[in-house]
Amino acid sequence: MPRKLFSAMAIAAASFASLAVAVPASGCTTLGVFSGGTPLECATAVALNVSIEVASLFASDSRRAGRFENRLRAAALERLAKSGVTSDPAGRKFYLEVHAEFDGGFKIILSPPGERPPCREADPDWEISRTVRFDDEDASKSPEQVEQQIEDAALSALSQALGSSDSCHPARVSSSDGGFVLELAPANPRVRSRYLRERLNLDPSEEIDLAPRGSLFERSPKGAEELRSTFRLDRERYPGEFRVAESGAFVAAHRTGGCVLEGFAVTIYRPDGTVVRTFSLDDLLTPGDIESVHRLGLPAFEVSIDDLTDRLVITLDEKESSRKIEVDLKTGLALVPPRNLFPQFRVDSEVYGPNGGFDSKGWREPLCVGERLDFGAMDLVPETSPRFVGRARVSPLPEYTEIAKRARLQGTVDVEAVVSETGRVLCARVTNFPMGLPDKVEAVMLGWRFQPAIVEGKPVRTIGRIAIQFHVVDPLNER
């Protein structure tokens, strides 16, 4: 069994009465067991008892054990202070214990003792464990390094128990000139309840709606703040990021779901809580841009307010360039219709160029309607590529393959086609190209239709060449 060396006195205190749940059927008090979460979040006080059982480290050096006791207590006090937790000796305790294990590791357990109902023993309210292991590779570690590793694990457990004090305080956002301040109710439900009762001047006996709310203050040049309004916020947009117009006439809230397009949405409020409009990027982007964002992920973005024009500006960064969408705050509508912002995958039919052709790529086996024709037959009238392309009347284009889009593949597939006297494509052959693009070209070429070619007053069969170009076009370069 590990040898217990010392136990520190309580260094702070807290009340956990709100954790108890009454069970009338048995007359016993059953304590809730927390798994994850932050049970002490927004607690006004907390108690900490430290017991150390690390025989292999401190057994022969009681002074060292005392110094480490003081070190751990000081580190815990500092962490408690940073978390905004104060002391209340009337509260109950929780314990931080460090145990040596038989395999050479140390186990740090953070748990409160809990209440003991009259009818049975009770488990702790909650328990958070950290295990620090020292294997053969750690044998060369100095005692100082071992102490640091134990301290880090203990403070990590303590931080998880305390939770984030950020959710216990209202968040504040100012307009660009500081003339207006939006105060957001605390995220923690218990603290929010107290905050809203004070802000809305409610009687303690009145029920309260804990929906998210924002309070808009106007700040005088001397710094005094006057409350203008308190209004509800859309739950789906909260929490999020907020912007306040310099005029105080609008508040914009936006939220994003990481790299997912569907998670991005904006709500524009007036100070009385009226929603001007809620919209997503789907409302502002073209189908081509939506496809690009779904494939590549939502780019880095920034939402700001142009106070001179009362416009909301959404700046989307794509590689080294920025693309902006401007929205009228008064209507919530984009100032210009959606237009492509991001590079688009485009397929075009072009005149056959001098650098393409079978000399470098090689023709694939022809695809024909009916029997296979000889592309070198004497009765075929050759046409220049510009004339051949100019006679096309129905010219469906292939699509990019998904794998080619992901690879952002660009290039040309050359086509040679035999056209009948009536303008129908009888046979077509294409050049080789990676990622399935030649198959896409072949699938549509037999559907092309041409104006019949006339030689000496009679329709004739012709042969000509077309280039099908797959390329990525940046809209910024086309404007």
C-alpha positions as CSV (number, residue, x, y, z in Angstrom):
1,M,0.0,0.0,0.0
2,P,1.3,3.5,-0.7
3,R,2.4,5.5,2.2
4,K,0.4,8.6,3.0
5,L,2.7,11.5,3.7
6,F,0.5,14.6,4.5
7,S,-2.8,16.3,4.1
8,A,-3.4,19.9,3.4
9,M,-6.0,22.0,5.1
10,A,-9.0,23.4,3.2
11,I,-7.9,26.4,1.3
12,A,-11.3,27.6,0.1
13,A,-14.9,26.6,0.4
14,A,-18.2,26.2,-1.6
15,S,-21.8,25.3,-1.2
16,F,-23.1,22.4,-3.3
17,A,-26.7,22.4,-2.0
18,S,-28.0,22.9,-5.5
19,L,-26.6,19.6,-6.5
20,A,-28.9,17.6,-4.2
21,V,-32.1,16.1,-5.6
22,A,-35.0,15.0,-3.3
23,V,-36.5,11.6,-3.8
24,P,-39.8,11.6,-1.8
25,A,-40.5,7.9,-2.3
26,S,-37.7,6.7,-0.1
27,G,-37.3,9.8,2.1
28,C,-33.6,9.8,1.2
29,T,-31.5,12.5,-0.5
30,T,-29.8,11.2,-3.7
31,L,-26.9,13.1,-5.1
32,G,-26.6,13.7,-8.8
33,V,-23.5,12.2,-10.4
34,F,-21.9,14.4,-13.0
35,S,-20.2,12.9,-16.1
36,G,-18.3,15.5,-18.0
37,G,-19.5,19.1,-17.9
38,T,-18.4,21.7,-15.4
39,P,-20.2,21.1,-12.1
40,L,-18.6,24.1,-10.3
41,E,-19.1,26.5,-13.1
42,C,-20.0,29.9,-11.7
43,A,-19.7,28.7,-8.1
44,T,-19.1,31.6,-5.7
45,A,-16.7,29.5,-3.6
46,V,-14.8,26.2,-3.5
47,A,-12.9,24.1,-1.0
48,L,-9.7,22.2,-1.7
49,N,-8.1,19.4,0.4
50,V,-4.9,17.9,-0.9
51,S,-3.6,14.6,0.2
52,I,-0.4,13.2,-1.3
53,E,0.5,9.5,-1.4
54,V,3.6,9.1,-3.5
55,A,5.9,6.9,-1.4
56,S,8.6,6.4,-4.0
57,L,9.1,10.2,-4.4
58,F,8.9,11.6,-0.9
59,A,9.4,8.6,1.5
60,S,12.9,9.5,2.4
61,D,12.6,13.3,2.3
62,S,9.9,14.8,4.5
63,R,11.2,18.3,3.8
64,R,10.7,17.8,0.1
65,A,7.2,16.5,0.7
66,G,6.4,19.6,2.7
67,R,7.8,21.9,0.0
68,F,5.7,20.1,-2.7
69,E,2.6,20.4,-0.5
70,N,3.1,24.1,-0.3
71,R,3.8,24.3,-4.0
72,L,0.7,22.4,-5.0
73,R,-1.5,24.4,-2.6
74,A,-0.1,27.7,-4.0
75,A,-0.6,26.6,-7.6
76,A,-4.2,25.5,-6.8
77,L,-4.9,28.9,-5.1
78,E,-3.6,30.7,-8.1
79,R,-5.8,28.7,-10.4
80,L,-8.9,29.3,-8.2
81,A,-8.1,33.1,-8.1
82,K,-7.9,33.2,-11.9
83,S,-11.2,31.4,-12.2
84,G,-12.9,34.1,-10.1
85,V,-13.8,31.7,-7.2
86,T,-13.9,33.2,-3.8
87,S,-13.7,31.7,-0.3
88,D,-16.6,30.8,2.0
89,P,-15.6,28.7,5.0
90,A,-19.2,27.6,5.6
91,G,-19.2,25.5,2.4
92,R,-18.4,21.9,1.9
93,K,-15.1,20.5,0.5
94,F,-13.9,18.6,-2.4
95,Y,-10.6,16.7,-2.4
96,L,-7.6,16.5,-4.7
97,E,-5.7,13.2,-4.1
98,V,-2.5,11.8,-5.6
99,H,-1.9,8.1,-5.3
100,A,1.1,6.0,-6.3
101,E,0.0,2.9,-8.3
102,F,1.6,-0.5,-8.4
103,D,2.6,-0.1,-12.0
104,G,4.7,3.0,-11.2
105,G,2.2,5.6,-12.2
106,F,0.3,8.2,-10.1
107,K,-3.4,8.8,-10.1
108,I,-4.9,12.2,-9.4
109,I,-8.5,12.1,-8.2
110,L,-10.6,15.2,-7.8
111,S,-13.9,14.7,-6.0
112,P,-16.2,16.2,-3.3
113,P,-17.2,14.0,-0.3
114,G,-20.9,14.5,-0.9
115,E,-23.7,14.2,1.6
116,R,-24.5,10.9,3.4
117,P,-28.2,10.3,3.4
118,P,-29.5,8.7,6.6
119,C,-30.5,5.4,4.9
120,R,-27.3,4.6,3.0
121,E,-23.9,5.6,2.0
122,A,-23.8,8.1,-0.9
123,D,-21.3,8.2,-3.8
124,P,-19.4,11.4,-4.4
125,D,-21.3,14.1,-6.3
126,W,-18.8,13.8,-9.1
127,E,-15.3,12.6,-9.8
128,I,-12.6,13.6,-12.2
129,S,-9.5,11.5,-12.6
130,R,-6.1,12.1,-14.1
131,T,-3.5,9.4,-14.4
132,V,0.2,10.2,-14.8
133,R,2.4,7.3,-15.7
134,F,6.1,6.9,-15.4
135,D,7.6,4.0,-17.5
136,D,11.1,2.9,-18.2
137,E,11.7,5.9,-20.5
138,D,10.9,8.2,-17.5
139,A,13.4,6.6,-15.2
140,S,15.9,9.3,-16.0
141,K,13.6,12.1,-15.0
142,S,14.6,14.2,-12.0
143,P,12.4,14.6,-9.0
144,E,11.7,18.1,-10.1
145,Q,10.3,16.9,-13.4
146,V,8.2,14.3,-11.7
147,E,6.7,17.0,-9.4
148,Q,5.9,19.2,-12.4
149,Q,4.1,16.4,-14.2
150,I,2.0,15.7,-11.1
151,E,1.2,19.4,-10.6
152,D,0.2,19.8,-14.3
153,A,-2.2,16.8,-14.0
154,A,-3.7,18.0,-10.7
155,L,-4.3,21.6,-12.1
156,S,-5.8,20.1,-15.2
157,A,-8.4,18.2,-13.2
158,L,-9.1,21.3,-11.1
159,S,-9.6,23.5,-14.2
160,Q,-12.1,21.0,-15.5
161,A,-14.0,21.0,-12.3
162,L,-14.2,24.8,-12.1
163,G,-15.3,25.2,-15.7
164,S,-15.0,28.5,-17.5
165,S,-15.8,31.7,-15.6
166,D,-16.4,33.3,-19.0
167,S,-19.9,31.9,-19.0
168,C,-20.6,33.5,-15.6
169,H,-20.2,37.1,-16.8
170,P,-22.0,39.2,-19.5
171,A,-20.1,39.7,-22.7
172,R,-19.8,43.2,-24.1
173,V,-19.4,44.4,-27.7
174,S,-18.9,48.1,-28.6
175,S,-19.6,50.0,-31.8
176,S,-16.5,51.2,-33.7
177,D,-16.6,54.6,-31.9
178,G,-17.6,53.2,-28.5
179,G,-20.9,55.2,-28.5
180,F,-23.0,52.1,-28.1
181,V,-22.4,48.9,-26.1
182,L,-24.2,45.6,-26.5
183,E,-24.2,43.5,-23.3
184,L,-25.1,39.8,-23.7
185,A,-26.6,37.9,-20.8
186,P,-24.3,35.3,-19.2
187,A,-24.4,31.8,-20.8
188,N,-24.8,30.0,-17.5
189,P,-28.5,29.5,-16.8
190,R,-28.4,30.2,-13.0
191,V,-26.4,33.3,-13.4
192,R,-28.4,34.4,-16.4
193,S,-31.6,34.1,-14.3
194,R,-30.2,36.5,-11.7
195,Y,-28.9,38.9,-14.3
196,L,-32.2,39.1,-16.2
197,R,-34.3,39.6,-13.1
198,E,-32.2,42.6,-12.3
199,R,-32.1,43.9,-15.9
200,L,-35.9,43.4,-16.5
201,N,-36.8,44.5,-12.9
202,L,-38.7,41.3,-12.2
203,D,-40.1,40.3,-8.9
204,P,-38.3,37.2,-7.4
205,S,-41.6,35.3,-7.5
206,E,-42.1,35.9,-11.2
207,E,-41.2,33.2,-13.7
208,I,-38.5,34.2,-16.1
209,D,-37.8,33.2,-19.7
210,L,-34.2,32.3,-20.0
211,A,-34.0,32.9,-23.7
212,P,-30.8,34.7,-24.8
213,R,-31.0,38.5,-24.5
214,G,-28.9,41.5,-25.4
215,S,-29.0,44.9,-23.7
216,L,-28.1,48.0,-25.7
217,F,-26.5,50.9,-23.9
218,E,-25.7,54.3,-25.1
219,R,-22.4,55.7,-23.7
220,S,-21.9,59.4,-23.2
221,P,-18.6,61.1,-23.9
222,K,-17.9,61.0,-20.2
223,G,-18.3,57.2,-20.1
224,A,-21.7,57.0,-18.4
225,E,-24.0,54.3,-19.9
226,E,-27.8,54.6,-20.3
227,L,-29.9,51.5,-21.1
228,R,-31.8,51.8,-24.3
229,S,-33.4,48.4,-24.7
230,T,-33.2,44.8,-23.8
231,F,-34.3,42.4,-26.5
232,R,-34.5,38.7,-27.2
233,L,-31.9,37.0,-29.5
234,D,-32.5,34.1,-31.8
235,R,-31.4,30.9,-30.0
236,E,-30.0,29.5,-33.3
237,R,-27.7,32.5,-33.6
238,Y,-26.5,32.4,-30.0
239,P,-23.8,32.2,-28.9
240,G,-22.2,33.9,-31.9
241,E,-20.3,37.0,-32.8
242,F,-22.0,40.4,-32.7
243,R,-21.4,43.8,-34.4
244,V,-23.0,47.1,-33.4
245,A,-23.5,49.9,-35.9
246,E,-22.0,53.2,-34.9
247,S,-25.5,54.8,-35.1
248,G,-26.9,52.2,-32.7
249,A,-29.7,51.5,-35.2
250,F,-28.6,48.0,-36.0
251,V,-27.0,44.9,-34.3
252,A,-25.8,42.1,-36.5
253,A,-25.2,38.6,-35.2
254,H,-23.5,35.8,-37.1
255,R,-22.6,32.2,-36.4
256,T,-20.8,29.6,-38.3
257,G,-20.6,25.8,-38.1
258,G,-16.8,25.6,-38.7
259,C,-16.1,24.7,-42.3
260,V,-19.7,23.7,-43.0
261,L,-21.7,26.1,-45.3
262,E,-25.1,25.3,-43.6
263,G,-23.8,26.5,-40.3
264,F,-23.2,30.1,-41.4
265,A,-26.1,32.5,-40.8
266,V,-26.6,36.2,-40.1
267,T,-29.4,37.9,-38.2
268,I,-29.8,41.7,-38.3
269,Y,-31.7,43.3,-35.4
270,R,-33.1,46.7,-34.6
271,P,-32.7,48.0,-31.0
272,D,-36.3,47.1,-30.2
273,G,-35.6,43.5,-31.0
274,T,-37.3,43.5,-34.4
275,V,-35.5,41.1,-36.8
276,V,-34.7,42.8,-40.1
277,R,-33.8,39.6,-41.8
278,T,-32.0,36.3,-41.1
279,F,-30.1,34.9,-44.1
280,S,-27.4,32.3,-44.8
281,L,-24.6,32.2,-47.4
282,D,-26.9,30.1,-49.6
283,D,-28.9,33.3,-50.1
284,L,-25.8,35.2,-51.2
285,L,-23.9,32.7,-53.3
286,T,-24.4,31.3,-56.8
287,P,-24.9,27.5,-57.3
288,G,-21.3,27.3,-58.6
289,D,-20.0,29.0,-55.4
290,I,-22.1,26.8,-53.2
291,E,-20.6,23.7,-54.9
292,S,-17.1,25.1,-54.4
293,V,-17.7,25.8,-50.7
294,H,-19.2,22.3,-50.1
295,R,-16.2,20.7,-51.8
296,L,-13.4,22.9,-50.3
297,G,-14.9,24.0,-47.1
298,L,-16.0,27.4,-45.9
299,P,-13.1,29.9,-46.4
300,A,-11.8,32.3,-43.8
301,F,-14.2,35.1,-43.4
302,E,-14.8,38.4,-41.6
303,V,-18.1,40.2,-40.9
304,S,-18.0,43.9,-40.3
305,I,-20.2,47.0,-40.5
306,D,-19.5,49.9,-42.8
307,D,-20.9,52.7,-40.7
308,L,-20.7,55.3,-43.5
309,T,-23.1,53.4,-45.7
310,D,-25.0,51.3,-43.2
311,R,-23.8,48.1,-44.9
312,L,-22.9,44.7,-43.5
313,V,-19.7,43.5,-45.3
314,I,-18.9,39.8,-45.5
315,T,-15.3,39.4,-46.6
316,L,-14.4,35.8,-47.8
317,D,-10.7,35.0,-48.3
318,E,-9.8,32.5,-51.0
319,K,-6.1,31.9,-51.1
320,E,-4.4,35.3,-51.6
321,S,-7.5,37.2,-52.7
322,S,-10.6,38.6,-50.9
323,R,-14.2,38.5,-52.2
324,K,-16.8,40.8,-50.6
325,I,-20.5,40.6,-50.3
326,E,-22.3,43.8,-49.1
327,V,-25.8,43.7,-47.5
328,D,-28.0,46.7,-46.8
329,L,-28.7,46.8,-43.0
330,K,-32.1,48.4,-43.5
331,T,-33.5,45.6,-45.7
332,G,-31.1,42.6,-45.1
333,L,-30.8,42.2,-48.9
334,A,-27.6,42.0,-50.9
335,L,-26.8,45.2,-52.8
336,V,-26.0,43.3,-56.0
337,P,-27.5,40.0,-57.3
338,P,-25.4,36.9,-56.5
339,R,-22.4,36.5,-58.8
340,N,-19.6,34.0,-58.9
341,L,-17.0,34.8,-56.3
342,F,-14.8,31.7,-56.2
343,P,-13.0,29.9,-59.0
344,Q,-15.4,27.9,-61.2
345,F,-14.9,24.6,-63.1
346,R,-15.7,25.3,-66.7
347,V,-15.9,23.2,-69.8
348,D,-15.8,25.0,-73.2
349,S,-15.6,23.9,-76.9
350,E,-12.8,25.6,-78.7
351,V,-11.2,25.7,-82.1
352,Y,-8.6,22.9,-82.4
353,G,-5.3,24.4,-81.5
354,P,-1.8,23.8,-82.9
355,N,-0.5,22.4,-79.7
356,G,-3.1,19.7,-79.2
357,G,-3.8,16.5,-81.2
358,F,-2.9,12.9,-81.5
359,D,0.8,13.6,-82.0
360,S,1.3,14.1,-78.3
361,K,-1.6,12.3,-76.7
362,G,-2.7,9.5,-79.1
363,W,-6.3,8.8,-80.2
364,R,-8.5,6.4,-78.4
365,E,-10.7,3.8,-80.2
366,P,-13.5,5.5,-82.1
367,L,-17.1,5.5,-80.8
368,C,-19.5,5.1,-83.7
369,V,-23.2,4.9,-84.4
370,G,-23.5,1.7,-86.4
371,E,-20.5,0.3,-88.2
372,R,-17.1,1.8,-87.6
373,L,-15.9,4.2,-90.3
374,D,-12.4,4.8,-91.7
375,F,-11.3,8.3,-90.6
376,G,-9.0,8.4,-93.6
377,A,-11.7,7.5,-96.2
378,M,-11.4,9.4,-99.5
379,D,-15.0,10.5,-99.6
380,L,-14.8,12.5,-96.3
381,V,-14.4,16.2,-96.9
382,P,-12.0,17.7,-94.4
383,E,-12.9,21.0,-92.8
384,T,-10.8,23.6,-90.9
385,S,-11.5,23.6,-87.2
386,P,-13.0,27.2,-87.2
387,R,-15.4,26.3,-90.0
388,F,-16.3,22.9,-88.4
389,V,-17.0,24.4,-85.0
390,G,-19.0,27.2,-86.6
391,R,-21.4,24.7,-88.2
392,A,-22.3,23.2,-84.8
393,R,-26.0,23.8,-83.9
394,V,-26.4,21.4,-80.9
395,S,-23.3,21.1,-78.9
396,P,-23.7,19.5,-75.4
397,L,-20.7,19.8,-73.2
398,P,-19.4,17.1,-70.8
399,E,-19.0,17.6,-67.0
400,Y,-16.0,17.5,-64.9
401,T,-15.5,14.3,-63.0
402,E,-15.6,14.7,-59.2
403,I,-12.0,13.4,-58.9
404,A,-10.8,15.9,-61.5
405,K,-12.4,18.7,-59.6
406,R,-10.8,17.7,-56.3
407,A,-7.5,17.6,-58.2
408,R,-8.3,20.9,-59.9
409,L,-7.2,19.3,-63.1
410,Q,-7.1,21.4,-66.2
411,G,-6.4,20.6,-69.8
412,T,-7.8,19.8,-73.2
413,V,-9.4,16.7,-74.8
414,D,-9.2,16.8,-78.6
415,V,-12.0,15.4,-80.6
416,E,-12.1,14.3,-84.3
417,A,-15.6,13.6,-85.6
418,V,-17.2,12.3,-88.8
419,V,-20.5,14.1,-89.7
420,S,-23.1,12.7,-92.0
421,E,-24.9,14.5,-94.9
422,T,-27.7,15.4,-92.5
423,G,-25.5,16.8,-89.8
424,R,-25.4,13.9,-87.4
425,V,-22.2,12.7,-85.8
426,L,-21.5,9.2,-87.1
427,C,-18.1,8.5,-85.4
428,A,-16.0,10.4,-82.9
429,R,-12.6,9.7,-81.3
430,V,-10.8,11.6,-78.5
431,T,-7.4,11.9,-77.2
432,N,-6.2,10.4,-73.9
433,F,-6.4,12.4,-70.7
434,P,-6.5,11.4,-67.0
435,M,-9.3,11.1,-64.4
436,G,-12.1,9.9,-66.7
437,L,-12.5,13.1,-68.7
438,P,-12.2,11.4,-72.2
439,D,-15.2,9.1,-71.2
440,K,-17.2,12.2,-70.4
441,V,-16.4,13.7,-73.8
442,E,-17.3,10.5,-75.7
443,A,-20.6,10.3,-73.9
444,V,-21.8,13.6,-75.3
445,M,-20.1,13.9,-78.7
446,L,-22.5,11.6,-80.6
447,G,-25.2,14.0,-79.5
448,W,-23.8,17.0,-81.4
449,R,-25.7,18.2,-84.5
450,F,-24.3,20.3,-87.3
451,Q,-25.6,22.3,-90.2
452,P,-25.2,20.1,-93.3
453,A,-22.1,20.9,-95.4
454,I,-22.9,21.6,-99.1
455,V,-20.3,21.1,-101.8
456,E,-21.3,21.9,-105.4
457,G,-25.0,22.0,-104.3
458,K,-24.9,18.6,-102.6
459,P,-24.7,17.6,-98.9
460,V,-21.5,15.7,-98.1
461,R,-19.9,13.9,-95.2
462,T,-17.2,15.9,-93.5
463,I,-14.5,15.4,-90.9
464,G,-13.2,18.0,-88.5
465,R,-11.6,18.6,-85.1
466,I,-12.8,20.3,-81.9
467,A,-10.9,21.0,-78.6
468,I,-12.9,20.4,-75.4
469,Q,-11.2,22.5,-72.7
470,F,-11.5,21.7,-69.0
471,H,-10.3,24.7,-67.0
472,V,-10.7,26.6,-63.7
473,V,-11.7,30.2,-64.1
474,D,-11.3,32.8,-61.4
475,P,-14.2,35.3,-61.7
476,L,-11.9,38.1,-60.4
477,N,-9.8,37.8,-63.5
478,E,-12.9,38.1,-65.8
479,R,-14.1,41.4,-64.4
